[in-house]
Amino acid sequence: MKDKGISSVQFLLASGLALVLFVAFINIVAIQYGRGALRSALEQGTRSGALTGSVEMCVDKGVDVAGQLLGGRMSDDLVVTCAVAGGSMVANASVTFESWSPFMADVPIEMSARAVVEP
């Protein structure tokens, strides 16, 4: 009867480990969502900039769409730049997604998208 409480310690350790793994998995899913949202924002920005020929329109549309899709802390340090290069509208973005767990590092993301400028 002395070993009666040992299973509660094992359960507590197993539950804690499961919770840490769950948070890490959800963090990875959120980062993948953020990458997709950022890609969509850049593509929409380059399309609108390519149609109008305006770099400002490209930046505005990219930031607006990223703000709608990401929102909150995920888009706090987002930087979107656009330029016309070789007949194409090129949009670049950089952002750092903060980790939700002390066991994972923050994830810096840099992406670019390109669309042909319409005459």
Secondary structure, DSSP 4 states (H G I P E B T S, - for coil): -TTTTHHHHHHHHHHHHHHHHHHHHHHHHHHHHHHHHHHHHHHHHHHHHHHHT-HHHHHHHHHHHHHHHT-GGGGTT-EEEEEEETTEEEEEEEEEEPPSSTTS--EEEEEEEEEEPP-
